[in-house]
Amino acid sequence: MKRRDFVQLSGLGAGALLVPNLMTGNTIFAEALLEPGMDTIVKKRMADVALNTAKSLGATYADARIGRYLNQYVFTREDKVQNVVNTESFGIGIRVITNGTWGFASTNDVSEDGIKKATQQAVAIAKANSKFQKEPVILAPVANYGEVSWKTPIQKDFKEVPVSEKVELLLSANAAALNNGANFVNSALFMVNEQKYFASTEGSYIDQDVHRIWPNFGVTAVDQAKGKFKTRDAMSSPMGLGYEYMDGLASEKLVGAAGLTLYRNSYDIIEDATAAAKQAKEMLSAKSVDPGKYDLVLEPNHLGLTIHESVGHPTELDRVLGYEANYAGTSFATIDKWKSGDFKYGSDLVNIVADKTQVGSLGAVGFDDEGVQCKKWDIIRNGVLVNYQAIRDQVKMIDQDESHGCCYAQSWNDVQFQRMPNISLEPGKDPYSVSEMIKDVEKGIYIAGRGSYSIDQQRYNFQFGGTVFYEIKDGKIVGMLNDVAYQSNTQEFWNSCAKICDEDDYRMFGSFFDGKGQPSQVSAVSHGSSTTRFNNINVINTGRTV
Amino acid sequence: MAIYTEEEAKKIMEKALSFSTADACEINLQGSESGNIRYARNSVSTSGHRSNQNLVVQANFGKKSGTASIDEFDDASLQRVVARAEELAKLSPENPEFMAPLGPQVYDKAINYVEATANITPEYRANVANSSIEPAIASDVTAAGFLDDSAGFQAMLNSKGLFAYNKSTNVDFTVTMRTNDGTGSGWVTRDFNDVSKFDANEASSVAISKSVMSREARAIEPGKYTVILEPSAGLGLLSGLGRSVDARQADEGRSFMSKDGGTKLGVKIVDERVNLWSDPLHPEVPVSTWNGEGQPLKKTEWIKNGVVQNLAYSRFWAEKKGVEPVPYPSNFIMGGGDASLEELIKSTKKGILVTRLWYIRSVDPQTLLYTGLTRDGTFYIENGAIKYPVKNFRFNESPIIMLNNLETLGKQVRVEGNLIPYMKIRDFTFTSLSDAV
């Protein structure tokens, strides 16, 4: 990467920064992203400073995470580059158990002295908190993996792709939208590289290099005469892939209903922006939905959010136990329901798995942030709740002796805790296409893309919108709809699951910003599914006059 | 310690500025010290302390600008960060929306820093947790809470002679109490600049009372109800209105504030009793008297007697439109009345008391329609008294519709740095029931 590629296109201005404040670090030159950072041998030595200091102060367990987080963001609007931002954040987080109690401290001073001071602080916090600790922390055993490494299997490192190429692609997408009737368009590329080194007093030294990418846009059409505007967002998904995701390969395009083109492991942003402009205009005059009961045919980039909210969160064991009660809430999926062994979460068709190893997913890593090798496990099998998501200090509470490997911290600066792995609905076992699904529906709505979403603090009652809506009558798409939202109860909804397309239609939805905890942290997670039908769901009309 | 005095901050920034050769240069310096404690299941779960400092340099040559930041402030580091910003600026494309830095400004003296808050100790935090946990155990309920306190400063200096400095403190507390039979939940929030105004015992007792009162809630039909919104619940919806004051979005036709090719400036949009303004010097909700661009912040009316008085104009958009810039609000104050919560309940024949709203999301930006749910204390009122707890509802409502259905304004309460009154609203739209406790 040449320096000029970046600086010619960057328009850094503090007033124009659009970077989510949870993803910032120090702004740096683009070529600095390519610097190798601290050598692994030095990281091991520094991590050992933390571990040895902790042990000398009486800690019975300690782990150290040395993190270097490199991000690049490109923002454009119509024909303008709003901003190009490169950031770097580097430091160490140290977690200890002393007197059976957790303590944590972090510092950006990754020197022996800085690490010792932070470790002392972590131990002091643990000792102070132990006064109020009711039960000592007990960790499930974990293997000693020795010195190992893992890397997201990418083909193109975003850091090696010239910024000019990224800007050109976004501006081309903007032009495509404007040339097809859009009044406004914003587009952005978010690219993330987490270089993480983990070491613990149990003997593992784990080096990981994690990559994620998220292209996104919003296309707006305005009808000044009627005083109306409609926005159609991108049908992309954030992915655990390299810059090759932007190649727009024809082989990764899927055919949705109503002529929609959808994208699996490769995204064509120009094609999508073109379609978005046409659809945003079409939305301005689309029919307002008649409220009532409909069979819903839900496209994977829509259904992913429903899976996230109504299955992912309620099966987090820390929520079930009450650790999130003051913030995100608790869960209806209580221990007694799981212990019964027959709690019917969904219909027999519903098989939902947690998988931290899924290639291309946002949550894919080799090891979690407490050094547990990642794996795949069942959450719901044949409609029955069979397991939760749990980490080392929780699994004993569900009579298990092995962590699920889903502990994560958003940065070296934050303490790690239980976070949602990729939670996905398995595709149907028999051949069944989207067009066959539509043919089977008498009165229904096809919904694609994410929209408004809201669910209660125990994950019963939810309401979801979408990006685009099409009415289905007697097996055919008959036109676009407006003002659609569906409301249901989680258990009723999943028990109404009537048909799932096969694996040819399987793709992943994702989010960079799944929030949880106090202070709140974000994590990135994917949810895979095929197009799925849910029968007889309550649809409301959200149109209002003010 | 990351908190610098005005003199210390100015000295560092002047040193950085002395290295600048750009047409103009702007330095921002900020630092903060914060601590927190989190508890759940009647036990402390995590706590932490953060210390942070950062210096940001923006250099510009004509309409080209570059920005770089650093967290080390020795001479060599300051020289390096300025040089880096200038290198970027020289090689950057022109930004058509670039606005040159402001010259010297006159700021009111801010009142949002209180030494007592800056002196909070780990022991104080632990005692706050204990002030929730012990009474919770005694009441057969379970506490989950979070206390976060911070002290910080921000300073700004530029080559046009502008200098600004502000220190601030804040303490935020929330606690959720859940009855041990799992059928009741209560919640409370408190926030102050001055921690001496905070009483953890008082706050915790409110949440405990609500949890006990809300046990075994009954289901009643969703529909349109008269509601009394506690200030936290009211803020949840008013925030949507607050986010829609951007003049550019309105002018472009893609905002609730757009209207027939123009904007709703001067248009009556809500009940004439609604007055909404921002004021950095309000003694209950003080904030900095300048913003990130160095603009002075003054008392600004946004809605007066139901009529839109101002939209926020960035400096660029104001120049384009030939008007004076109007800085974005940094707090919201809604005028209230004299009625206490008890009086509002007493004057209600049939209605619902709402403690808070949860998971509020925009459904339609055109009409400011939002959805979300009630949570942690929802009660049915009949003939001037709370009769029984009711199950939580999902709502679909617009703050504009809500403020046109205003019945009574009650007393103001500070919530999340804003001052919001209790509000009694008729015909509030609940669309479904939730079994969540």
Interface residues (C-beta under 8 A of the other chain):
Chain A: R4 V7 Q8 L9 S10 G11 L12 G13 A14 G15 A16 N26 T27 I28 F29 K80 V81 W102 F104 A105 N108 Q121 I125 A128 N129 K131 F132 Q133 K134 E135 N183 F184 T220 V222 Q224 G227 K228 F229 T231 L321 G322 Y323 E324 A325 N326 Y327 G329 T330 F332 N413 V415 F417 S452 Y453 S454 I455 D456 Q457 Q458 R459 Y460 N461 Q463 G465 D483 A485 Q487 N489 Q518 P519 N538 I540 T542 G543 R544 T545 V546
Chain B: E26 N28 N36 R38 Y39 A40 R41 N42 S43 V44 S45 T46 S47 G48 H49 R50 N54 V56 Q58 S65 G66 T67 A68 S69 I70 D71 R84 E87 L88 L91 S92 P93 N95 P96 E97 F98 M99 P122 E123 A126 A129 N130 I133 T142 A144 G145 F146 D148 T174 V175 T176 R178 W187 E252 G253 R254 F256 S258 K259 D260 G261 I269 G292 E293 S314 W358 Y359 I360 R361 S362 V363 D364 P365 Q366 T367 L368 L369 T371 G372 L373 R375 N392 R394 N396 S398 I400 I401 T431 S432 L433 S434 D435 A436 V437
